[in-house]
């Protein structure tokens, strides 16, 4: 049973649009999963309005009209609102033959400061490595390819058109109304490359005046080519999965973060650590630490301390507050750039050594993988381990995007392990919403002061437990030593403010106790199903989650005999102990 307050997101309607050889899903204002001849082409085309702090105004579709007389035409009237800003636009989609056109016509009803207005194209993540030709506004053509490793910076700039081929069809995208460029959104665990305007080389934010108008259009054309030799269609999944005795990894150590909630906690067997983030020079740091120390005693786990410092002088006073005998890891990050800057690292290393600290010194980013990727050249070579954080909602809040982030989490971890040249990786905090705005132009907000922006109503839902299992499965990799999820308690917590355990907590506690247990290989798959078989204590526990809005049926066969059936409701999880 899905609570009414979460229905609009978890059961958001999607309308299938078909015209000729084209098919797409209309999800709100998003033209999603665009296909040609039954084959995927683009993840999406959609309009966006982002304010001066890169916050995305929420779209509301006020009217939808269709006209299928000759040229198929779809019109959406969309109003964007949020953070004190408003915007109004009309989106028009026309499909004729091998041609799909999207036009955006928007006007500001009142002044606001903004960074981006207009259309974006989301290219599919499986385009990685695919050749593409990029044409500039002056007609210059450059042969390139979508990056395989996550690109720290824009792989394509000065874009007026793009041409590529997949599945026996040549595609062309033509842009008008602005100059576009492409970024690798996998940096933020989005499952896409994004082509957008306006180029980041231009000054931002800008004042958008009442009555200012933006007109843009995108034309996508398709021309069939000779079918590549040996190309075959994938066979549909038969709903049967086979669990083999081969070990694919080990359950990573699980941790969580400190909170200001007064909810009483209990011991969590196998819990790795409790992260506490302490800003240098903050008069509230000691009180924050006191809350964390109380929670570590209740949970039965040590501290993982992350210091945020404006300068090197901030480091020592924070270390003076710490009960170092109960600290397993220490890290320091720039308050402005969010990464471990060299001068901060040198101060942390020196001060920790002076105080006899024997735990692990962490380096990396307190924000997204993006900052770790972009500043990898400053990371200290003598760090004991690397870290970065994850949130799936940097750019989009729709549930399909949140779910699609899971394989991208794995990709960011693989890239971080590559950057660290084998250093252990401690991923987290992993949160549904960002703890702070790492790209704010007004100064980063944090969870203590802007709770509605950092708290997701789905936190206590069954969905979050299912998503948690998907995340743990994705991050079960050699070299990933620990992953820290959510907060211990409170509105962003594993336990609610009133002390009620969330569904995510019950799963978290069960898997924390299986720390370092063998995770077995799975052959086959069912779209939307996560199967995580763990071998421990002479038995196997099958953890399963349904990350779709429909019930799922699956049959699981064990290599050494036995067949088990799962019938999972939408957005749910379960576990089955065998032996």
Long-range contacts (C-beta under 8 A, 24 or more apart in sequence): 2-461, 2-462, 2-570, 2-571, 3-461, 5-457, 6-457, 6-458, 6-461, 6-463, 9-397, 9-398, 9-399, 9-457, 9-458, 10-399, 10-458, 10-461, 10-463, 10-549, 10-570, 10-571, 11-549, 11-570, 12-398, 12-399, 17-74, 17-93, 19-68, 19-72, 19-95, 20-72, 20-95, 20-96, 20-97, 21-98, 21-222, 22-95, 22-100, 26-64, 26-74, 27-398, 27-400, 28-59, 28-61, 28-398, 29-59, 29-61, 29-76, 29-78, 29-91, 30-398, 31-93, 31-102, 32-400, 34-100, 34-220, 36-98, 36-169, 36-171, 36-222, 37-167, 37-169, 37-222, 37-224, 39-166, 39-167, 39-168, 39-169, 40-124, 40-126, 40-167, 41-124, 41-166, 41-169, 41-171, 41-220, 41-222, 42-121, 42-122, 42-123, 42-124, 42-220, 43-122, 43-123, 43-124, 43-125, 43-191, 43-192, 44-121, 44-122, 44-192, 45-102, 45-119, 45-120, 45-121, 45-122, 45-218, 45-220, 46-119, 46-120, 46-122, 47-78, 47-89, 47-91, 47-104, 47-106, 47-118, 47-119, 47-120, 48-116, 48-117, 48-118, 48-119, 48-120, 48-196, 49-80, 49-85, 49-87, 49-89, 49-106, 49-114, 49-116, 49-117, 50-114, 50-115, 50-116, 50-117, 51-82, 51-83, 51-85, 51-112, 51-113, 51-114, 51-115, 51-205, 52-112, 52-113, 52-114, 52-115, 52-204, 52-205, 52-441, 52-442, 53-83, 53-437, 53-439, 53-440, 53-441, 53-442, 54-115, 54-116, 54-437, 54-439, 54-440, 54-441, 55-82, 55-83, 55-437, 55-453, 56-82, 56-395, 56-396, 56-397, 57-81, 57-82, 57-83, 57-85, 57-86, 57-87, 58-82, 70-96, 71-95, 71-96, 72-96, 84-112, 85-110, 85-112, 85-113, 85-114, 86-110, 86-112, 87-112, 87-117, 87-208, 89-214, 98-221, 98-222, 98-223, 99-219, 99-220, 99-221, 100-219, 100-220, 100-221, 101-217, 101-218, 101-219, 101-220, 102-217, 102-218, 102-220, 103-215, 103-216, 103-217, 104-177, 104-214, 104-215, 104-216, 104-217, 105-213, 105-214, 105-215, 106-213, 106-214, 106-215, 107-211, 107-212, 107-213, 107-214, 108-208, 108-209, 108-210, 108-211, 108-212, 109-210, 110-210, 111-207, 111-208, 111-209, 111-210, 112-207, 112-208, 113-205, 113-206, 113-207, 113-208, 114-205, 114-206, 114-208, 115-204, 115-205, 115-206, 115-441, 116-196, 116-197, 116-198, 116-204, 117-208, 117-214, 118-177, 118-178, 118-196, 118-197, 118-198, 118-214, 118-216, 119-196, 119-197, 119-216, 119-217, 119-218, 120-194, 120-195, 120-196, 121-173, 121-194, 121-195, 121-196, 121-218, 122-185, 122-190, 122-192, 122-193, 122-194, 123-182, 123-192, 123-193, 123-194, 123-195, 124-191, 124-192, 125-186, 125-191, 125-192, 125-193, 125-407, 125-408, 127-164, 127-166, 127-193, 130-164, 130-166, 131-164, 131-165, 132-156, 132-162, 132-163, 132-164, 133-162, 133-163, 133-164, 134-159, 134-161, 134-162, 135-159, 135-160, 135-161, 135-162, 135-163, 136-160, 137-179, 146-193, 147-184, 149-415, 149-418, 150-184, 150-186, 150-187, 150-369, 150-373, 150-411, 150-412, 150-415, 151-183, 151-184, 151-187, 152-184, 152-187, 152-370, 152-373, 152-374, 152-376, 153-183, 153-374, 154-181, 154-182, 154-183, 154-184, 154-200, 155-182, 155-183, 155-184, 155-193, 156-181, 156-182, 156-195, 157-181, 157-182, 157-199, 157-201, 158-199, 159-195, 162-195, 165-225, 167-231, 168-224, 168-225, 168-226, 168-227, 168-228, 168-231, 169-222, 169-223, 169-224, 169-225, 170-222, 170-223, 170-224, 170-225, 171-220, 171-221, 171-222, 171-223, 172-219, 172-220, 172-221, 172-223, 173-218, 173-219, 173-220, 174-218, 174-219, 174-221, 175-216, 175-217, 175-218, 176-216, 176-217, 176-218, 176-219, 177-214, 177-215, 177-216, 177-217, 178-216, 185-395, 186-408, 186-411, 186-412, 187-368, 187-369, 187-370, 187-373, 187-412, 188-368, 188-369, 188-370, 188-391, 188-394, 188-395, 189-369, 189-390, 189-391, 189-392, 189-394, 189-405, 189-408, 189-409, 189-412, 190-392, 190-394, 190-395, 190-396, 190-401, 190-404, 190-405, 190-408, 191-401, 191-404, 191-405, 191-407, 191-408, 194-395, 204-441, 205-441, 237-524, 237-525, 237-526, 237-527, 238-524, 239-526, 239-553, 239-554, 239-555, 240-524, 240-554, 240-555, 240-556, 240-557, 241-522, 241-523, 241-524, 241-525, 241-526, 241-529, 241-531, 241-554, 241-555, 241-556, 241-557, 242-522, 242-523, 242-524, 242-556, 242-557, 242-558, 242-559, 243-520, 243-521, 243-522, 243-531, 243-533, 243-540, 243-542, 243-556, 243-557, 243-558, 243-559, 244-520, 244-521, 244-522, 244-523, 244-559, 245-520, 245-535, 245-559, 245-560, 246-520, 246-521, 247-518, 247-519, 247-520, 247-521, 247-535, 248-476, 248-519, 248-520, 248-521, 249-476, 249-477, 249-478, 249-518, 249-519, 250-476, 250-516, 250-517, 250-518, 250-519, 251-472, 251-476, 251-511, 251-514, 251-515, 251-516, 251-517, 251-519, 251-534, 252-472, 252-475, 252-476, 252-480, 252-481, 252-482, 252-483, 252-515, 253-481, 253-482, 253-483, 253-512, 253-515, 253-516, 254-472, 254-482, 254-483, 254-484, 254-485, 254-508, 254-511, 254-512, 254-515, 255-301, 255-304, 255-428, 255-482, 255-483, 255-484, 255-485, 256-299, 256-484, 256-485, 256-486, 256-487, 256-488, 256-493, 256-494, 256-508, 257-428, 257-429, 257-484, 257-486, 257-487, 257-488, 258-288, 258-291, 258-292, 258-295, 258-487, 258-488, 259-291, 259-295, 259-487, 259-488, 259-489, 259-490, 259-492, 259-493, 260-288, 260-291, 260-448, 260-490, 261-487, 261-488, 261-489, 261-490, 261-493, 261-495, 261-497, 262-497, 263-489, 263-490, 263-493, 263-495, 263-496, 263-497, 263-498, 263-499, 264-298, 264-499, 265-295, 265-298, 265-299, 265-488, 265-489, 265-495, 266-298, 266-299, 267-298, 267-299, 267-300, 268-299, 268-300, 268-301, 268-508, 268-509, 268-512, 268-513, 269-300, 269-509, 269-512, 269-513, 270-512, 270-513, 270-514, 270-515, 271-299, 271-300, 271-301, 271-512, 272-301, 272-304, 272-328, 272-482, 272-484, 272-512, 272-515, 273-301, 273-302, 273-303, 273-304, 273-328, 273-329, 273-482, 273-484, 274-299, 274-301, 274-302, 274-303, 274-304, 274-488, 275-303, 275-304, 275-305, 275-306, 275-428, 275-429, 275-484, 276-303, 276-304, 276-305, 276-306, 277-306, 277-308, 277-366, 277-435, 278-305, 278-306, 278-307, 278-308, 278-318, 278-321, 279-307, 279-308, 279-309, 279-335, 280-307, 280-308, 280-309, 280-310, 280-313, 280-314, 280-315, 280-317, 280-318, 280-335, 281-310, 281-314, 281-317, 285-318, 285-321, 286-321, 289-321, 289-322, 293-323, 293-326, 295-488, 295-489, 296-326, 299-488, 302-326, 302-327, 302-328, 303-327, 303-328, 304-328, 304-329, 304-331, 304-362, 304-426, 304-484, 305-329, 305-330, 305-331, 306-331, 306-332, 306-333, 306-362, 306-366, 306-387, 307-331, 307-332, 307-333, 307-348, 308-332, 308-333, 308-334, 308-335, 308-366, 309-333, 309-334, 309-335, 309-344, 309-347, 310-334, 310-335, 310-336, 311-343, 311-344, 312-343, 312-344, 312-346, 312-347, 315-344, 315-347, 315-348, 315-351, 316-347, 316-351, 319-351, 319-352, 319-355, 324-355, 324-356, 324-357, 324-359, 327-357, 327-359, 328-359, 328-360, 329-359, 329-360, 329-361, 329-362, 329-385, 329-426, 330-357, 330-359, 330-360, 330-361, 330-362, 331-361, 331-362, 331-363, 331-364, 331-366, 331-387, 333-364, 333-365, 333-366, 337-371, 337-375, 338-365, 338-366, 338-367, 338-371, 338-438, 339-364, 339-365, 339-366, 339-371, 339-372, 339-375, 339-378, 339-379, 340-364, 340-365, 340-378, 340-379, 340-380, 340-383, 341-378, 342-378, 342-380, 345-380, 345-383, 349-380, 349-382, 360-384, 360-385, 360-424, 361-385, 362-386, 362-387, 362-426, 363-387, 364-388, 364-416, 365-389, 367-436, 367-438, 368-394, 368-438, 369-412, 369-415, 369-416, 370-438, 371-438, 372-416, 372-419, 373-415, 373-419, 376-419, 379-419, 379-420, 383-423, 384-423, 384-424, 385-420, 385-423, 385-424, 385-425, 385-426, 385-481, 386-416, 386-419, 386-420, 386-423, 386-424, 386-425, 386-426, 387-425, 387-426, 387-427, 387-428, 388-412, 388-416, 388-427, 389-427, 389-428, 389-429, 389-430, 389-431, 389-435, 390-427, 390-428, 390-429, 390-430, 390-431, 390-471, 391-430, 391-431, 391-432, 391-433, 391-434, 391-435, 392-432, 393-432, 393-433, 393-434, 393-456, 394-434, 399-463, 399-549, 402-432, 402-467, 403-467, 403-470, 403-528, 403-547, 406-467, 406-470, 406-471, 406-473, 406-474, 406-547, 407-474, 409-471, 409-474, 409-475, 410-474, 410-475, 410-477, 413-474, 413-475, 413-477, 413-479, 413-480, 414-477, 417-477, 417-479, 417-480, 422-479, 423-479, 424-479, 424-481, 425-479, 425-480, 425-481, 426-481, 426-482, 426-483, 426-484, 427-475, 427-480, 427-482, 427-483, 427-484, 428-482, 428-483, 428-484, 428-485, 429-484, 429-485, 429-486, 429-487, 430-471, 430-483, 430-484, 430-485, 430-486, 431-485, 431-486, 431-487, 431-492, 432-456, 432-458, 432-459, 432-464, 432-467, 432-486, 432-492, 433-492, 447-492, 451-491, 454-492, 455-491, 455-492, 456-492, 459-486, 459-491, 459-492, 459-493, 459-502, 459-504, 460-496, 460-500, 460-502, 460-503, 460-504, 461-503, 461-571, 462-503, 462-571, 462-572, 462-573, 463-571, 464-502, 464-503, 464-504, 465-502, 465-503, 465-504, 465-506, 465-507, 465-545, 465-572, 465-573, 466-530, 466-545, 466-546, 466-547, 466-571, 466-572, 466-573, 467-545, 467-547, 468-504, 468-507, 468-508, 469-507, 469-530, 469-532, 469-543, 469-544, 469-545, 469-573, 470-530, 470-545, 470-547, 472-511, 472-532, 473-530, 473-532, 476-519, 476-532, 503-573, 507-543, 507-573, 507-575, 510-543, 510-575, 511-543, 514-541, 526-552, 526-554, 528-552, 529-554, 529-566, 529-568, 530-573, 531-556, 538-579, 539-577, 539-578, 539-579, 540-577, 540-578, 540-579, 541-575, 541-576, 541-577, 541-578, 542-566, 542-575, 542-576, 542-578, 543-573, 543-574, 543-575, 544-568, 544-573, 544-574, 544-575, 544-576, 545-572, 545-573, 545-574, 546-570, 546-571, 546-572, 546-573, 547-571
